[in-house]
Amino acid sequence: MANQPYQVKLEIFEGPLDLLLYLIKQQEVDIYDIPISSITQQYLEYIDIMKSLDLDIAGEFLVMAATLIKVKSKMLLPRHEELEGPEAEDPRRDLVQQLLEYKKFKEAASRLEEREEHQRLMYPRPKGAFEKQDDAPAEPPKPEVGLIDLLQAFRQVVERIDKVKLYEIVGEDITIEERLNFVLKEISEKKKMKFSELFMNETRKLMMVVTFFALLELIRLGHVTVTQEGLYGEILICRVEANGQMALG
């Protein structure tokens, strides 16, 4: 195992439309007027990150990459309004339509999940029970954290360290089992920790990559969960107790 690349195949791997929506939201741009050049560049950067981490990239990601490059090339071509007319078709139109449809169904699915969770937490009131007044304000839901968010956080950690010194040791022997035990030990001691704390004082690239893989595996196995402090906020790693509840720090 030590000398074999560790490939990640996870259910939390969102599709290419998820990644595009993430990039559009991050840049705070109009979905109807996508800056195709910069979005394509960022999308390809994420593909490179996935490849460098040996993540199992679904073919649909590569198809979308080809689609973006094709749209970008069309956008770069000079337009002749006297030949095409002012109502010439925007090369981005089909892509925008896909994104809008996907966004609509994703939001509908999210609402159904919230309703299901709400129903699951409700219990029938016995006869004669009085209503308890609860003045405590409901805690706002934390933003969902997916693989794209974790990749972005990992990229930021690597970029910060790279400015200082990031190096590799030839023949370095690091196993995923060792890092699984390391992450579990850290989480067990602290119950809750920041994502960046996993890589504190670490400057070895391979060690960081395998630690990242170990975290993904623990998420998949349900031993830890990740939350976020507000939109684009710090990602927190929480231990999951035996009863399935998050450990409180």
MONORFEN-V449341 format. One record per run of one state. SS is the DSSP state (@ for helix, = for strand, . for the rest). FROM is the first residue (numbers start at 1). TO is the last residue. If there is no record, write none. Layout:
SS	FROM	TO
SS	FROM	TO
This chain:
.	1	7
=	8	8
.	9	15
@	16	27
.	28	30
@	31	33
.	34	35
@	36	52
.	53	54
=	55	55
.	56	58
@	59	76
.	77	80
@	81	84
.	85	92
@	93	120
.	121	146
@	147	162
.	163	166
=	167	167
.	168	175
@	176	190
.	191	191
=	192	194
@	195	199
.	200	203
=	204	204
@	205	221
.	222	223
=	224	228
.	229	234
=	235	240
.	241	245
=	246	246
.	247	249
